[in-house]
């Protein structure tokens, strides 16, 4: 299924959930973001996916912020930033996954794994752990939509 259709189906699913279980505005926006992000996450293993590019750009942005906050001189910061960019680009181009099959993120175990990882992270950071259900629902909806498309 096309990434645009995954987003559209996630918006529809989000509105159904919000109608059934109203949330405060901030929590609702967080839930929407997590649902949309996780509904695209299984396509991280596709070489031309939007989520893959966005994830690596955001990762570089946060790593660059981290490097810039360090007390290095400017030349050292530039060298580290170039190294980070090269390493990220290399990992971006060479993720050892297939888009379908046994080495794919299109498996239910990863749905549980990502939800579990975020559950632990949210618990540690005192973030509302109910948001992990939106990660599970988004990832699961992607897998279900792709499964339905196969028929």
LINWO-V387725 format. One record per backbone hydrogen bond with DSSP energy under -1.0 kcal/mol. NH is the residue of the N-H (numbers start at 1). CO is the residue of the C=O. Records with the same first field share a line. If there is no record, write none. Layout:
NH->CO + CO
//
This chain:
6->2
7->3
8->4
9->5
10->6
11->7
12->8
13->9
14->10
15->11
16->12
17->13
18->14
19->15
20->16
21->17
28->24
29->25
30->26
31->27
32->28
33->29
34->30
35->31
36->32
37->33
38->34
39->35
41->37
43->40
44->41
46->43
49->46
53->49
54->50
55->51
56->52
57->53
58->54
59->55
60->56
61->57
62->58
63->59
64->60
65->61
66->62
67->63
68->64
69->65
70->67
77->73
78->74
79->75
80->76
81->77
82->78
83->79
84->80
85->81
86->82
87->83
88->84
89->85
90->86
91->87
92->88
93->89
94->90
97->95
98->103
104->101
107->105
110->107
112->108
113->109
114->110
115->111
116->112
117->113
118->114
119->115
120->116
121->117
122->118
123->119
124->120
125->121
127->122
131->128
132->129
133->130
135->131
136->132
137->133
138->134
139->135
140->136
141->137
142->138
143->139
144->140
145->141
146->142
147->143
148->144
149->145
150->146
//
